[in-house]
């Protein structure tokens, strides 16, 4: 038996979350289908090159890219999906899931009942977190596999190594986001999720600001998004080990502290 895992809690969590996870998977796959179907026509649009040349580079960086190459499907997917939209979609999944671990159970009045069961408090957290991480992996892998499938259908040039390398990079980012969201909800059960959303937005805007403003470029390490560069990963086909480890380390510390806080939490009404 896994010492960090309780099957009864896992089955309850999966029962509560499998539908929403499936909706997210369906959504990202549908979005990839749309992008793949549009790309051949996008490349042939008259005047698109002139339009692209006039596109502000600062705005490109907001979408996770420093250049546009209309002949490169991987660059196109970065701008249209992986650079920002994927963060919003998978981030929403993480915020929603993490909120339910503590705040949701408290709001519904089920946390006290759950903790009355013969199971350690930390295992309640670890089990639900492991189920959430499995959901994150499922969504990220769905993005990659749908890219491979639709790329083959529409005869697009897909960087197989690049998208495979994207999996650990994306997972580590959302692992980290889930970690500090859980920590904030353990400290602020009623407002922790909104605080985490606000913090994520701040991180993203700090990354954007340090990319476009040279005087504050050295502050880029403040943001977790400094360690998330899908354009570079797709281009090199290699996951940056240091970036992945930094995000995993930050997330792990947050999960650990959140668990300690949860152990001390008084859940009695």
C-alpha positions in Angstrom: 0.0 0.0 0.0 1.3 3.5 -0.9 2.0 5.4 2.4 1.1 8.7 0.7 -2.2 7.4 -0.8 -5.6 6.5 0.5 -7.8 4.7 -2.0 -11.1 5.7 -0.4 -10.2 9.4 -0.6 -8.8 8.9 -4.1 -12.0 7.2 -5.4 -14.1 10.0 -3.9 -11.9 12.7 -5.5 -11.9 10.9 -8.9 -15.7 10.6 -8.7 -16.0 14.3 -8.1 -13.5 15.5 -10.6 -13.4 13.0 -13.6 -16.1 14.8 -15.5 -14.5 18.3 -15.2 -11.1 16.8 -16.1 -12.7 15.2 -19.2 -14.2 18.5 -20.2 -10.8 20.2 -20.0 -9.2 17.5 -22.1 -12.0 17.7 -24.7 -11.6 21.5 -24.7 -7.8 21.6 -25.3 -8.1 18.8 -28.0 -10.8 20.8 -29.7 -8.8 23.9 -29.6 -5.8 22.1 -31.1 -8.1 20.7 -33.9 -9.2 24.3 -34.7 -5.6 25.6 -34.8 -4.4 22.7 -36.9 -7.3 23.1 -39.4 -6.8 26.9 -39.7 -3.0 26.9 -40.1 -2.8 25.9 -43.8 -5.1 28.7 -44.7 -3.4 31.1 -42.3 -0.1 30.7 -44.2 -1.8 31.5 -47.5 -3.6 34.6 -46.4 -2.8 37.7 -48.6 -1.0 40.4 -46.8 -0.3 38.3 -43.7 3.4 38.8 -43.9 3.1 42.6 -44.0 0.6 42.5 -41.1 3.0 40.3 -39.1 6.0 42.6 -39.7 4.0 45.5 -38.2 3.1 43.5 -35.1 4.6 45.0 -32.0 7.3 42.7 -30.6 6.3 43.7 -27.1 2.8 42.2 -27.6 4.4 39.0 -29.0 6.2 38.6 -25.7 2.9 38.8 -23.9 2.0 35.6 -25.7 5.3 33.8 -25.0 7.2 34.5 -28.2 9.8 36.9 -29.5 9.1 36.4 -33.2 6.5 35.2 -35.7 7.3 32.8 -38.4 4.2 32.0 -40.5 5.8 29.0 -42.0 6.5 27.4 -38.6 3.6 25.5 -37.1 5.4 25.2 -33.7 5.8 29.0 -33.5 2.2 29.4 -34.4 1.0 27.0 -31.7 3.2 28.8 -29.1 1.6 32.2 -29.9 -1.9 30.9 -30.3 -2.0 28.4 -27.4 1.0 27.4 -25.3 2.3 30.9 -24.5 -0.8 32.2 -22.8 -4.1 30.4 -23.5 -2.8 27.1 -22.1 -1.8 28.8 -19.0 -5.3 30.3 -18.6 -7.0 27.0 -19.3 -4.9 24.6 -17.2 -4.5 27.3 -14.6 -8.3 27.4 -14.2 -8.3 23.6 -13.7 -5.6 23.8 -11.0 -7.3 26.7 -9.2 -10.6 24.9 -9.2 -9.2 21.6 -8.2 -7.0 23.0 -5.4 -9.8 25.1 -4.1 -11.9 22.0 -3.5 -9.2 20.3 -1.4 -9.6 22.6 1.6 -11.8 25.6 0.9 -14.4 23.6 -1.0 -14.7 20.9 1.7 -15.0 23.6 4.4 -17.7 25.4 2.5 -19.7 22.3 1.9 -19.2 21.1 5.5 -17.7 17.8 4.5 -14.1 18.4 5.7 -14.9 17.7 9.3 -16.6 14.4 8.3 -13.7 13.5 6.0 -11.2 14.1 8.8 -13.2 12.0 11.2 -12.2 8.9 9.2 -9.3 6.8 10.4 -6.8 8.5 8.1 -4.0 11.0 8.8 -4.6 14.6 7.8 -1.5 14.8 5.7 -2.7 11.8 3.7 -6.0 13.6 2.9 -3.9 16.3 1.3 -1.4 14.1 -0.4 -4.0 11.8 -2.0 -6.0 14.6 -3.5 -2.9 16.4 -4.7 -1.7 13.2 -6.4 -5.1 12.9 -8.2 -4.8 16.5 -9.2 -1.3 16.0 -10.6 -2.6 13.0 -12.6 -5.3 15.3 -14.0 -2.7 17.9 -15.0 -0.6 15.3 -16.7 -3.6 14.0 -18.6 -4.5 17.5 -19.9 -0.9 18.3 -20.9 -0.4 14.9 -22.6 -3.7 15.4 -24.4 -2.4 18.6 -25.8 0.7 16.9 -27.1 -1.0 13.8 -28.5 -3.7 15.9 -30.2 -1.0 18.0 -31.8 0.6 14.8 -33.2 -2.7 13.4 -34.5 -4.0 16.6 -36.0 -0.6 17.5 -37.4 -0.5 14.2 -39.2 -4.1 14.6 -40.5 -3.4 18.1 -41.9 0.1 17.3 -42.9 1.8 19.9 -40.7 5.4 20.0 -39.7 5.3 19.2 -36.0 8.4 19.1 -33.7 7.8 15.7 -32.0 10.9 16.1 -29.8 9.8 19.7 -29.0 6.3 18.8 -27.9 7.5 15.7 -26.0 9.9 18.0 -24.1 7.1 20.4 -23.4 5.4 17.8 -21.1 7.8 18.1 -18.1 8.0 21.8 -18.6 4.3 22.4 -18.5 3.8 19.9 -15.7 6.4 21.5 -13.5 4.8 25.0 -14.0 1.3 23.8 -12.9 2.8 21.7 -10.2 4.2 24.9 -8.8 1.0 26.9 -9.3 -0.9 24.1 -7.5 1.6 24.2 -4.7 1.3 27.9 -3.8 -2.5 27.8 -4.4 -2.9 25.0 -1.8 -0.6 26.9 0.6 -2.7 30.1 0.2 -6.0 28.2 0.7 -4.6 26.6 3.8 -3.8 30.0 5.3 -6.8 31.8 3.8 -9.5 29.3 3.3 -12.1 31.8 2.1 -9.9 34.0 -0.1 -6.8 31.8 -0.8 -7.9 30.9 -4.4 -8.4 34.5 -5.4 -5.1 35.4 -3.8 -3.4 32.6 -5.8 -5.0 33.9 -9.1 -3.9 37.4 -8.3 -0.3 36.2 -7.5 -0.2 34.2 -10.8 -1.3 37.3 -12.7 1.4 39.3 -10.9 4.0 36.7 -11.8 3.0 36.8 -15.5 3.0 40.6 -15.7 6.4 40.7 -14.0 7.7 38.3 -16.6 6.2 40.5 -19.4 7.6 43.7 -17.9 11.1 42.4 -17.4 11.1 41.1 -21.0 10.2 44.4 -22.5 12.0 46.8 -20.1 15.8 46.3 -20.1 16.4 48.3 -16.8 14.4 45.7 -14.8 15.4 42.7 -16.8 17.5 41.3 -13.9 14.3 41.0 -11.9 12.9 38.3 -14.2 13.8 35.6 -11.7 11.1 36.8 -9.4 8.5 35.3 -11.7 7.8 31.6 -12.0 7.1 32.2 -15.7 10.8 33.0 -16.2 11.2 29.2 -16.1 8.5 28.5 -18.6 9.5 29.1 -22.2 7.5 26.9 -24.6 8.9 28.6 -27.7 12.5 27.7 -26.7 11.5 24.1 -25.7 9.7 23.5 -29.0 12.7 24.9 -31.0 15.4 22.9 -29.1 13.5 19.8 -28.4 15.1 19.6 -24.9 13.5 20.3 -21.6 15.6 22.8 -19.5 16.4 20.7 -16.5 17.3 23.6 -14.3 14.0 25.4 -15.0 12.0 22.2 -14.3 13.8 21.5 -11.1 13.3 25.1 -9.8 9.6 24.9 -10.4 9.3 21.5 -8.8 11.3 22.6 -5.8 9.2 25.7 -5.2 6.0 23.7 -5.6 7.2 20.9 -3.3 8.1 23.4 -0.6 4.6 25.0 -0.9 2.9 21.6 -0.7 5.0 20.7 2.4 4.2 23.9 4.2 0.5 23.7 3.2 0.4 20.2 4.7 1.9 21.4 8.0 -0.6 24.3 8.1 -3.5 21.8 7.4 -2.3 19.6 10.3 -2.7 22.5 12.6 -6.0 23.8 11.2 -9.1 23.9 13.4 -12.0 22.7 11.2 -14.6 22.6 13.9 -17.6 24.9 13.2 
